[in-house]
């Protein structure tokens, strides 16, 4: 809406000075066209003009005459802050005549010391001739029309001009537009309306709200989303009971009130009309019981003290707003329908945007959740913890990822990577690279080979698909870790005694460059040590470079380890939280992926390892070796089951193997048996027929073992099974 030039000082030429509309006098306007945006409606107690009759300014802004435009206006009020409209000079020369009655406008609520808004006051009916000018600093305050007492100094006075309505609409729409989600927009509408425009408001929204172009199914159901009223005692003398203001904690209880709009009903017709209407019209009066409920203790005042405004989004009606004024306040005027229309339109479009934004945020969250591991695996000899933080709440997707992949031989692959960018495209590329890394890890390739194939995959995805990645393999039996790097920040190893060191690994080139080799290094991984893998968002920001951040990370880890003593490493979850606490307000420029691994290892006394020649005597020898190991560990109760399963698995291995078969027993929280050979074909579980002489070995393993599986290696395969320890 655009404010037209308006003279606040003199009535229009030819106007009756005693007209009760006072300063809202307007010049005659031509009859309203049939395609008008809103129907012409008179003030309370009047009938709207018939079609073709003049409607003198029912929805028009006051226009100055030609002679007024030429005369300088020395008393035009200066612009004021939003929410407090500028006021005219009531008694100065050139102002409104003494007989004029100020327009029944809107009075902004007074802000109390407790932060709430006080009730509304009615304007004075006018000043007698010779009365002091209320616009002067030394003039006494204008009395309250209801109480007759002078208003407090600085108290806002009524809006008496169309320009005041325009300023109110501008301030209200800005407040509504500031909301990002559905609740903020609805609250902005309520707070901007009560008490400046109405004493109470009820906001109904469609349940469920349609998103975008999707077609809603089922009947139209409205749910009471929020109610607001002025913070005053109920006034039942005039037949108006304001809706109770719910506490924030009771919002869901209030929102449980539903209203089903029946096709062809009075409420459906009002909503289909889209335009705000006074509730004293027959159609609106018939629609209110359907909206509010017959049993609801809610009395509406007589006359034009309520406006029902449908909320229409881009495609369809998404709700309705009911504006109410109490009997102690002036009734709504025809121009107030324009105000209600503006508030309803801006609110409905904002709600549409909020719903779309919420759907996009939901899709982004789901995409990011599916790209990252839902739960970290429980691996033998290592404990894991992780964190992921997006760059911002409004951009929850990015290219950072982490992963932990169990490998044959109780090993585990630790992966952390960072794709360039924070868009959906980056997240999609990250998902493809993570899937590729999992597939390559399942082939038990060396870390440098995994990075090489990831580099090839990134080049197939596009020429500008760049990413950094660090791939490490931890062996709990050998207490060693093999690391290969592709342009990623180096990991930090926190020893049991509290010493933290940055591991020296070759930096390498980022993934996607192409034509470069990657180098892997093998390092000690002592029991009780903690390896921290992270992305550059943790250590690099606009306020510090990457190496300064790495040094701060190392110092934070060492300081945290000192709190628990030299013999007890800090808990992993608490350690991750301490690491993230080092981030300052300006350090969240990038996504952050964090993976912490506590190396427990497997003691040599808990490992038994043998080589068996591929001959017919190998299964019997395997049974004897397993029996001795179980007796040494005090696990004789598992002897029968272990001998049977070891015999079946070793028999299948030596039948096709051409090189020695490996047999390894691991004692951890479970008993794990691993049999390796040089044949890459994986065994397949099948149901043997009654006439078959074989094919029941894996069936027995599947029935007796806690878990079992087979993994292909670069040199063959490993078949393993686990049994619970008594």
SVG drawing of the C-alpha trace seen along z (x, -y; Angstrom):
<svg xmlns="http://www.w3.org/2000/svg" viewBox="-29 -31 84 121">
<polyline fill="none" stroke="black" stroke-width="0.4" points="0.0,0.0 1.2,-3.5 0.3,-6.5 -1.2,-9.4 -0.4,-13.0 -2.9,-14.0 -3.7,-17.3 -4.2,-16.8 -5.1,-20.4 -8.2,-21.5 -11.3,-19.8 -11.9,-19.3 -13.5,-22.1 -17.3,-21.9 -17.3,-19.5 -19.5,-20.0 -17.2,-21.0 -19.6,-19.2 -19.3,-15.9 -18.6,-13.3 -15.7,-11.7 -13.7,-14.8 -10.2,-14.7 -11.1,-11.7 -13.3,-13.8 -12.8,-13.0 -13.6,-14.5 -16.4,-13.0 -15.3,-10.0 -16.9,-8.4 -19.0,-5.3 -16.9,-2.1 -16.5,0.2 -18.1,3.6 -14.7,5.3 -13.6,3.7 -11.3,5.7 -13.6,5.4 -17.4,4.7 -18.4,1.2 -19.7,1.4 -20.8,-1.5 -20.1,-2.1 -22.1,-0.6 -25.8,-1.2 -25.8,-2.2 -26.7,-0.2 -24.2,0.1 -25.1,-2.0 -26.8,-0.1 -25.0,0.8 -24.3,-2.2 -24.6,-4.7 -21.7,-6.8 -19.7,-5.5 -18.0,-8.6 -14.6,-7.3 -15.4,-4.1 -12.0,-2.7 -10.3,-5.7 -7.5,-7.7 -8.2,-11.4 -7.0,-13.6 -6.2,-17.3 -7.8,-19.8 -5.9,-21.7 -5.8,-24.8 -4.6,-22.9 -1.7,-21.3 -0.5,-24.8 -0.5,-26.1 2.4,-25.0 1.4,-22.8 3.3,-24.1 1.6,-21.8 2.2,-18.4 3.5,-16.0 6.9,-14.6 7.4,-10.9 7.5,-8.9 8.8,-5.4 6.7,-2.5 3.8,-1.5 3.3,-5.1 1.5,-7.1 2.1,-10.8 -0.6,-13.0 -2.1,-16.3 -2.1,-19.6 -5.6,-19.9 -6.0,-23.7 -3.4,-25.6 -4.4,-27.9 -5.2,-25.8 -6.1,-22.8 -9.5,-21.1 -12.3,-23.4 -13.4,-23.3 -16.6,-21.5 -14.8,-18.6 -14.9,-15.3 -11.8,-13.2 -12.2,-10.0 -12.7,-6.8 -9.3,-5.4 -7.0,-2.9 -5.0,-3.5 -1.7,-1.7 -1.4,0.0 0.8,-1.4 3.8,0.7 3.9,1.5 6.9,1.9 6.5,5.7 6.8,5.9 3.1,6.4 0.7,4.0 -1.9,2.1 -5.5,1.8 -6.9,-0.7 -8.4,-4.1 -11.0,-5.9 -10.2,-9.3 -11.7,-12.5 -14.9,-13.6 -13.3,-16.9 -12.0,-20.2 -14.3,-23.2 -13.5,-26.5 -10.6,-28.2 -9.3,-25.1 -5.6,-24.8 -3.8,-23.2 -3.1,-19.5 -0.1,-19.5 1.8,-22.2 4.2,-21.1 2.6,-23.4 -1.0,-22.3 -2.7,-20.1 -3.2,-16.4 -6.2,-15.5 -8.8,-13.8 -9.8,-10.1 -13.2,-9.8 -14.2,-7.0 -12.9,-8.2 -12.7,-11.9 -9.2,-11.9 -6.3,-13.4 -4.1,-10.9 -0.6,-10.4 2.2,-12.4 3.7,-10.5 0.7,-8.2 -0.1,-7.4 -3.1,-9.1 -5.6,-7.8 -4.9,-7.2 -7.1,-9.9 -6.0,-9.7 -5.7,-7.3 -2.0,-7.8 -2.0,-6.4 -3.6,-3.3 -1.0,-3.0 1.8,-3.4 0.2,-0.7 -0.2,1.7 3.4,1.1 4.7,1.7 2.5,4.8 3.5,6.4 7.2,5.8 6.6,7.6 4.9,10.5 7.6,10.7 10.3,11.1 9.0,14.6 10.8,17.6 8.6,20.4 4.9,20.9 4.7,20.0 6.7,16.8 4.5,15.6 1.3,16.3 2.7,14.7 3.7,11.7 0.2,11.3 -1.2,11.5 1.3,9.2 0.9,6.6 -2.9,6.7 -3.6,6.7 -4.3,4.2 -3.5,1.7 -6.1,2.9 -8.3,5.2 -8.9,6.3 -8.7,10.0 -7.8,12.2 -8.4,15.9 -6.2,17.5 -7.4,20.8 -5.2,22.7 -5.9,25.7 -5.0,29.1 -2.9,30.3 -1.4,27.3 -0.9,28.1 2.7,27.7 3.3,26.1 1.2,27.5 0.1,30.7 -3.6,31.2 -5.1,31.7 -7.2,34.8 -10.1,35.2 -12.4,32.6 -11.3,29.0 -10.5,28.9 -9.5,25.7 -7.5,25.9 -7.3,23.1 -3.6,22.2 -3.4,19.2 -5.6,16.7 -4.5,13.4 -6.3,10.7 -5.5,7.5 -4.2,8.3 -7.3,7.0 -10.1,8.5 -13.1,9.9 -15.8,7.4 -19.1,9.2 -21.3,6.2 -21.5,5.5 -21.9,9.1 -18.3,9.7 -16.0,12.2 -12.4,12.1 -10.8,15.4 -8.5,16.6 -4.9,16.1 -3.1,19.5 0.3,19.8 3.0,20.9 3.1,24.3 -0.7,24.7 -0.5,23.9 -0.9,27.5 -4.0,27.9 -5.6,24.8 -4.6,25.9 -6.5,29.2 -9.8,27.4 -10.8,28.4 -13.5,27.2 -14.6,29.2 -15.9,27.0 -18.8,28.7 -19.2,28.2 -21.9,25.7 -22.1,24.4 -22.1,20.7 -18.5,20.8 -17.5,22.4 -19.1,19.6 -17.4,16.9 -14.0,18.6 -14.6,19.0 -15.3,15.3 -11.8,14.6 -12.5,11.0 -12.9,9.9 -16.4,9.3 -18.1,7.8 -19.7,10.4 -23.0,8.5 -23.8,9.6 -26.2,12.6 -23.6,14.9 -20.9,14.2 -23.3,14.4 -24.4,17.9 -20.7,19.0 -19.5,18.0 -21.2,20.9 -19.6,23.4 -16.2,21.8 -16.3,21.2 -18.5,24.1 -22.0,24.1 -20.9,25.0 -18.1,22.5 -18.6,19.8 -17.8,16.9 -20.2,14.0 -19.8,11.6 -20.6,7.9 -23.4,6.3 -22.7,4.2 -19.5,4.0 -17.1,5.0 -15.8,8.2 -14.2,8.9 -13.8,12.4 -10.9,12.5 -10.1,15.6 -6.4,16.4 -5.6,17.3 -2.2,18.5 -1.0,18.9 -3.3,21.7 -6.1,22.0 -7.6,20.8 -5.4,22.0 -7.3,20.6 -9.2,17.7 -8.6,14.8 -11.3,13.3 -10.6,9.7 -12.7,8.6 -13.3,5.2 -14.9,4.8 -18.0,2.7 -16.0,0.0 -14.2,-0.7 -15.4,-2.2 -16.7,0.2 -14.7,1.1 -15.1,-1.2 -15.3,-0.3 -11.6,-1.2 -10.7,1.3 -11.6,4.0 -8.7,2.9 -6.4,3.2 -7.7,6.7 -7.3,7.7 -3.6,6.6 -2.9,8.4 -4.6,11.6 -2.8,11.5 0.7,11.0 0.1,13.6 -1.2,16.2 1.7,15.7 4.2,15.8 2.6,19.0 2.9,20.5 6.6,19.6 7.1,21.0 5.5,24.3 7.7,24.6 10.8,23.7 9.9,26.3 9.5,28.9 12.9,28.0 14.5,28.1 12.9,31.5 14.2,32.8 17.7,31.5 17.7,33.1 16.6,36.4 19.2,36.2 22.0,35.4 20.8,38.1 20.8,40.8 24.2,39.7 25.8,40.1 25.8,43.3 22.8,43.6 24.8,45.6 28.5,46.4 29.3,50.1 30.5,52.0 34.0,53.2 36.3,55.5 39.2,53.6 38.0,50.1 35.3,47.7 33.9,44.9 32.1,41.6 31.2,39.0 29.7,35.5 28.3,33.6 27.5,29.9 26.1,28.0 27.5,24.6 24.2,22.9 20.7,23.8 19.3,22.5 21.8,24.6 21.8,28.0 23.3,30.0 27.0,30.0 29.7,32.2 31.4,33.4 31.1,37.0 32.6,39.7 32.3,43.4 33.6,46.5 33.6,49.8 34.3,53.2 37.0,55.2 38.0,58.8 40.4,59.8 38.7,57.6 40.1,54.5 38.1,51.3 38.4,48.6 38.1,45.0 37.1,42.5 36.5,38.7 36.0,36.5 34.9,33.1 33.4,32.2 33.7,28.6 30.6,26.6 27.5,26.6 24.7,27.3 22.5,30.2 24.9,31.0 27.8,31.3 25.7,33.6 24.8,35.8 28.5,36.0 29.4,36.8 26.9,39.6 28.3,41.1 31.9,40.9 30.9,42.4 29.2,45.3 32.3,45.8 34.5,45.8 32.4,48.5 32.5,50.7 36.3,50.3 36.7,51.0 34.7,54.3 37.3,55.4 40.0,55.0 42.1,52.7 45.1,50.9 44.3,47.2 46.3,45.7 44.4,47.8 41.1,46.7 42.0,43.1 43.1,43.8 39.8,45.2 37.9,42.4 39.9,40.0 38.8,41.7 35.2,41.8 35.3,38.0 36.7,37.3 33.8,39.4 31.3,37.2 32.6,34.0 35.7,31.9 35.1,29.6 34.2,32.3 36.9,31.7 37.1,33.3 39.6,34.1 39.6,37.5 41.6,39.3 41.4,43.1 42.9,45.1 42.8,48.9 43.2,50.0 44.4,53.5 43.6,54.3 45.7,57.4 48.9,55.8 48.2,52.5 49.0,50.7 47.2,48.1 47.8,47.5 46.9,44.0 46.6,42.4 45.7,38.8 44.2,36.8 44.7,33.2 42.9,33.5 44.0,32.0 46.2,34.5 44.7,36.5 45.7,35.9 46.6,38.8 46.0,38.4 48.2,40.8 47.1,42.4 49.5,40.2 47.9,37.0 50.4,36.2 48.7,35.1 50.6,35.2 49.7,34.3 50.5,37.4 52.9,36.8 51.2,38.2 51.8,37.1 49.3,34.4 48.7,35.7 46.5,34.0 42.7,33.6 40.4,36.1 39.4,35.1 42.7,33.6 43.7,36.8 47.1,38.1 48.6,38.2 49.7,41.0 48.8,41.4 51.1,42.7 50.3,44.6 52.2,44.7 52.0,47.3 52.1,46.0 51.8,47.4 48.4,47.4 49.0,48.1 46.2,49.3 44.4,46.5 45.3,43.9 42.6,41.9 42.7,40.9 40.7,37.8 39.7,37.4 38.0,34.1 37.2,31.8 38.7,28.3 35.6,26.6 36.8,27.5 40.2,25.8 39.8,23.2 37.7,20.0 37.9,16.3 39.5,15.6 42.3,18.2 44.3,20.2 44.2,24.0 47.6,24.6 46.7,22.3 43.4,24.2 45.2,27.5 47.6,26.3 44.6,25.1 43.0,28.5 46.1,30.3 46.3,28.1 42.6,28.6 43.0,32.4 46.0,32.4 44.3,30.1 41.2,32.4 43.3,35.5 45.0,33.9 41.7,33.7 41.2,37.5 44.8,38.3 47.6,40.2 46.1,43.7 42.5,43.0 41.7,41.6 38.8,39.1 35.4,40.5 34.9,40.3 31.5,38.5 32.8,35.9 36.0,35.5 34.0,34.8 31.9,32.2 35.1,30.5 36.5,30.3 33.4,28.6 33.5,26.1 36.6,24.6 34.6,23.1 33.9,19.4 31.0,17.3 32.8,16.6 34.2,20.1 31.1,21.7 32.0,20.9 31.9,24.6 30.4,27.9 32.2,30.0 32.5,33.8 34.3,35.4 35.2,39.0 37.0,40.2 38.4,43.8 39.6,45.2 42.1,48.0 41.6,50.8 43.3,53.4 43.4,57.2 46.0,58.6 48.4,61.2 47.2,63.7 43.7,63.5 44.8,64.4 45.6,67.9 46.8,68.2 47.7,71.2 48.5,72.2 47.0,75.4 48.1,77.2 45.2,77.9 45.1,81.7 42.5,84.1 44.0,84.1 43.5,80.4 40.0,80.5 41.1,82.9 44.1,80.8 42.0,77.7 39.7,79.4 42.6,80.3 44.1,76.8 40.8,75.2 40.3,77.5 43.7,76.6 43.0,72.9 39.7,73.1 41.1,75.1 43.8,72.5 41.2,69.7 38.9,71.7 36.1,71.9 35.6,75.7 31.9,75.3 32.1,74.1 34.4,77.0 31.7,79.1 30.2,76.3 33.5,74.8 34.9,78.2 31.9,78.9 31.8,75.4 35.6,75.2 35.6,78.6 32.9,77.7 34.4,74.3 37.9,75.7 36.7,78.7 35.1,76.3 38.3,74.2 40.8,77.1 38.5,78.6 39.3,75.8 42.4,74.0 45.8,74.3 47.8,72.5 47.8,72.9 44.6,72.1 44.7,69.8 42.8,70.4 42.5,67.7 40.6,67.6 40.0,64.3 38.8,63.9 37.1,60.6 33.5,60.1 32.7,63.0 34.6,65.9 35.4,65.2 36.8,67.8 38.2,66.8 39.2,69.2 41.0,67.7 41.9,69.3 43.0,68.1 39.7,68.8 37.8,65.6 34.4,67.3 32.2,66.6 30.2,69.5 26.4,69.5 23.9,70.8 21.4,73.3 19.0,75.8 20.3,79.3 17.9,81.9 17.3,85.2 19.3,87.2 22.4,84.9 25.4,86.2 26.8,82.7 25.9,79.0 24.9,78.9 28.0,77.3 26.9,73.6 23.4,74.6 24.9,75.8 27.0,72.7 23.9,70.5 22.0,72.4 24.6,72.6 26.6,69.4 25.7,66.0 26.7,64.4 28.6,65.4 29.7,64.0 32.2,64.1 34.4,61.3 36.3,61.2 39.9,60.2 42.4,59.1 44.1,62.5 41.1,64.7 38.4,64.7 37.7,65.0 34.8,67.0 34.1,66.1 31.6,66.9 31.0,65.8 29.8,67.5 28.7,66.0 31.0,66.6 28.9,68.7"/>
</svg>
